Amino acid sequence: MIKHGIFRQQLDFMVSKGATIRYAKTLFLDCKISFPNHNADQTITFIETITKSIIKKRKVNQGTTQTNLKLIKNELLNNQKEHKFIYQEPTTKDLQTSGRFRYWSLF
């Protein structure tokens, strides 16, 4: 509905000249929403169903995100090993022995 031409015209009239619609902030809340005359009840029911399903999916995603964040936090706080990791630059010999770097003689 926000992409409909009538909605955009209303918003254009509310936003000052020279500004883009992006600077309308919350003026879109004052716009009237047009509903179709044909099958209005079915259209409203359809839109309600879509909106409810979007809200449910966002709640599920939010719950999943919170669960994942708790698991990560628990892993970081409680599941650390005694060994401290210290990064060291590998030497060329280390790279050659691991097979990641091959040295070919130019001669």
TAMOVEN-V393630 format. One record per residue. N is the residue number from 1. SS is DSSP state (hx for helix, st for strand, lp for the rest). PHI is phi in degrees with one decimal (999 if undefined). D_FIRST is the distance of its C-alpha to the first C-alpha in Angstrom with 1 decimal. Layout:
n=N ss=SS phi=PHI d_first=D_FIRST
n=N ss=SS phi=PHI d_first=D_FIRST
//
This chain:
n=1 ss=lp phi=999 d_first=0.0
n=2 ss=lp phi=-67.7 d_first=3.8
n=3 ss=lp phi=-83.1 d_first=5.3
n=4 ss=lp phi=-66.9 d_first=5.2
n=5 ss=hx phi=-60.2 d_first=8.8
n=6 ss=hx phi=-64.5 d_first=9.1
n=7 ss=hx phi=-61.7 d_first=7.3
n=8 ss=hx phi=-65.6 d_first=9.6
n=9 ss=hx phi=-62.7 d_first=12.4
n=10 ss=hx phi=-59.0 d_first=12.5
n=11 ss=hx phi=-65.9 d_first=12.7
n=12 ss=hx phi=-60.7 d_first=15.3
n=13 ss=hx phi=-70.8 d_first=17.3
n=14 ss=hx phi=-81.8 d_first=17.4
n=15 ss=lp phi=-86.3 d_first=18.6
n=16 ss=lp phi=-63.8 d_first=22.2
n=17 ss=lp phi=-61.2 d_first=23.4
n=18 ss=lp phi=88.8 d_first=24.2
n=19 ss=lp phi=-92.2 d_first=21.9
n=20 ss=lp phi=-90.0 d_first=19.0
n=21 ss=hx phi=-62.0 d_first=15.5
n=22 ss=hx phi=-62.8 d_first=16.8
n=23 ss=hx phi=-91.6 d_first=19.2
n=24 ss=hx phi=-76.0 d_first=16.7
n=25 ss=lp phi=52.4 d_first=17.5
n=26 ss=lp phi=-104.2 d_first=16.0
n=27 ss=hx phi=-64.5 d_first=15.2
n=28 ss=hx phi=-63.0 d_first=11.5
n=29 ss=hx phi=-69.3 d_first=12.5
n=30 ss=hx phi=-87.5 d_first=13.9
n=31 ss=lp phi=-75.1 d_first=11.0
n=32 ss=lp phi=-83.8 d_first=10.3
n=33 ss=lp phi=-98.7 d_first=7.1
n=34 ss=lp phi=-89.9 d_first=7.7
n=35 ss=lp phi=-111.1 d_first=8.7
n=36 ss=lp phi=-70.7 d_first=10.6
n=37 ss=lp phi=-80.5 d_first=14.3
n=38 ss=lp phi=-88.3 d_first=15.5
n=39 ss=lp phi=54.6 d_first=15.9
n=40 ss=hx phi=-61.8 d_first=13.9
n=41 ss=hx phi=-63.5 d_first=15.9
n=42 ss=hx phi=-65.8 d_first=15.4
n=43 ss=hx phi=-65.2 d_first=11.6
n=44 ss=hx phi=-64.0 d_first=11.7
n=45 ss=hx phi=-61.6 d_first=14.5
n=46 ss=hx phi=-62.0 d_first=12.8
n=47 ss=hx phi=-65.2 d_first=9.9
n=48 ss=hx phi=-61.5 d_first=12.8
n=49 ss=hx phi=-63.5 d_first=14.9
n=50 ss=hx phi=-62.7 d_first=12.7
n=51 ss=hx phi=-62.8 d_first=12.3
n=52 ss=hx phi=-63.1 d_first=16.1
n=53 ss=hx phi=-67.5 d_first=17.1
n=54 ss=hx phi=-63.8 d_first=15.5
n=55 ss=hx phi=-63.2 d_first=17.3
n=56 ss=hx phi=-62.4 d_first=20.5
n=57 ss=hx phi=-65.1 d_first=20.5
n=58 ss=hx phi=-66.6 d_first=20.3
n=59 ss=hx phi=-64.8 d_first=23.1
n=60 ss=hx phi=-63.0 d_first=25.1
n=61 ss=hx phi=-63.2 d_first=24.7
n=62 ss=hx phi=-64.7 d_first=25.7
n=63 ss=hx phi=-63.8 d_first=28.7
n=64 ss=hx phi=-63.9 d_first=29.7
n=65 ss=hx phi=-62.8 d_first=29.5
n=66 ss=hx phi=-62.8 d_first=31.7
n=67 ss=hx phi=-62.3 d_first=34.1
n=68 ss=hx phi=-62.6 d_first=34.4
n=69 ss=hx phi=-64.3 d_first=35.1
n=70 ss=hx phi=-65.2 d_first=37.7
n=71 ss=hx phi=-63.0 d_first=39.4
n=72 ss=hx phi=-64.9 d_first=39.6
n=73 ss=hx phi=-62.2 d_first=40.9
n=74 ss=hx phi=-61.2 d_first=43.5
n=75 ss=hx phi=-61.7 d_first=44.5
n=76 ss=hx phi=-69.7 d_first=45.0
n=77 ss=hx phi=-85.3 d_first=46.9
n=78 ss=hx phi=-112.8 d_first=49.0
n=79 ss=lp phi=-117.2 d_first=49.5
n=80 ss=lp phi=-88.1 d_first=51.1
n=81 ss=lp phi=-87.5 d_first=54.4
n=82 ss=lp phi=-69.7 d_first=57.5
n=83 ss=lp phi=-70.8 d_first=57.7
n=84 ss=lp phi=-89.8 d_first=56.3
n=85 ss=lp phi=-85.9 d_first=54.7
n=86 ss=lp phi=-125.3 d_first=56.1
n=87 ss=lp phi=-78.6 d_first=54.8
n=88 ss=lp phi=-132.9 d_first=57.5
n=89 ss=lp phi=-63.8 d_first=57.3
n=90 ss=lp phi=-73.4 d_first=58.7
n=91 ss=lp phi=-86.9 d_first=61.8
n=92 ss=hx phi=-64.9 d_first=62.4
n=93 ss=hx phi=-64.8 d_first=64.8
n=94 ss=hx phi=-60.5 d_first=62.1
n=95 ss=hx phi=-67.3 d_first=59.7
n=96 ss=hx phi=-66.8 d_first=62.5
n=97 ss=hx phi=-71.1 d_first=63.5
n=98 ss=hx phi=-81.2 d_first=59.9
n=99 ss=lp phi=85.9 d_first=59.5
n=100 ss=lp phi=-87.7 d_first=56.6
n=101 ss=lp phi=-139.3 d_first=58.7
n=102 ss=lp phi=-115.2 d_first=61.4
n=103 ss=lp phi=-104.9 d_first=64.0
n=104 ss=lp phi=-108.2 d_first=65.6
n=105 ss=lp phi=-71.8 d_first=68.7
n=106 ss=lp phi=-81.8 d_first=68.6
n=107 ss=lp phi=-103.3 d_first=72.3
//
